[in-house]
């Protein structure tokens, strides 16, 4: 699977651990995030990940910032992108099952690295249920 990942200054450690986990599972990862803790603007990275997913260069995306909100909002500006802010693995599963989310947003200041890896694993290994959810997902895009 091809995964695009991006993060701001709140998430370099998270990204490094997630990339290592993904590569150990045989996934190809495109890194759009910063590797330092110097302040950067999260939209720059959210837009790059969303572009990769919307253009089919990546199957899924992962975005990380302090709260997970700003980078998710940025990514969700792209047509066909459904970024879900997740803080526990059960929410990550529901984001895929019910919302067909294609990008997971992780709040680095409110989850542990281990939780983040577990959420990513669940997110990537959960299928969209379709059915009644497909109608609802179809109404998300304007």
N, C-alpha and C positions, 0 to 999 in steps of 0.2 A: 504494500500500500504506500502511496505517496502522501506525506503529511507536510504541511507548511506551518511553521511556528514563528511567532513574533512576541516580543516582550519589551516593556520599558525597564527603567532602572530598578523597579521593585522585584523583577523576576529573573535575573541572570542565573541564580543558583537553581531555581525551579526549572528553567529551560534546560540547563546543563543536565540535570538528573532525568528529565523527561526525554530528552534526545538520546541519552545513553540507554534508557529503557526501551525506547522505540527501535533503535538500531539493533539492540540485542534480540529483538523479535523479528528482525529482517526488514523493517520498514525503511524507506528512503525519506530523509528529512531535509527540507529546505529551511534554512535559518535566516529569518529576517530581523531577529531581535538584537538588542545591544548585549554586549558581554561585560559591561561595566556598570557601576552603581552611580555614574555621573548622570545628572538629570537630563532626560530626553522627553520628547513629546510622543505619547502613546498613539495618537492617530496615525503617525507615520508608519508604524509597524502593523497596526490593525488593518489599514488599507492595503498593505502589501500582501498580507495573508488572505484577505478577502478577495483580492484580485486573483491570486493563485487558484483559489477554490472556484470562483465564478468562471474563470477561463479554462478550467479543467486541468490545470497544471498540477493540482493536488486533489486527492480524494476528500480529505478533511483538513481542517485547520485547528490550531490551538493558539489562543492569545492569552497573555498574562499581563496584568498590571496590579497596582496596589489593591483596589477594590474590585477589579474585574469589570466595573461598569463603563468607564470611559472608553476603553479599548473595544468593548462589545458594541457600544453605541456607534463607534466609528466603523467597525466591520459591517454592522447591519445597514449601513447606508447603501451598500452594494446590492444590485438586483440579484435575486436568487440566493442570497445569503441569509441564513437563520442561525445567528449566534446565540448560544444559551449560556447565561451566567450560572455556574454550578459551584456549590460549596460542599456537597456530599455526593457520594457515588449513586445514591438513589435518584437524585435530581438529574445526574448525568444520564442515567438509564431512561428516565421519563422524557428527557429532552430528545433523545433519539426515537424512542417508541412512539411518542405522541406528537412530537413537533418536527420530526425529520431534520433536527438540527445538523448543520454541516460544519459548524465551528463551535468549540467549547471555549468559554472564557473562565479563567481561573483567577480568583482574588488572592494574590500572594500574601497579603497582610492578614488574611483570615483563615487560611488553610495551611496545613503542614505540607512539606514536599511529598511525604508518603501518601497523604490524602490526595494530592494532585495526581500522582502517578496512578493511584487506584481509580480515580475519576476518568483519567484518559483511557485506561485499559477498558473500563466498562463502556465508555462512550464509543470507542472504536469497535467493540465487539457486540454491540446491541443493534438490532435491526429495527427499522421503521415498521410499525404494525399496519400502516395503511388503513383500509376500511373507513370507518367514520372519521378517523383522524385526517385522512387525505383531503376530505372536503374542507376541513378547518384550515389545514396547511395551505390549501389553494387560495384561501381568502386573506392570507397574510400579505402577499404582494399587492401593491396598488397599481 
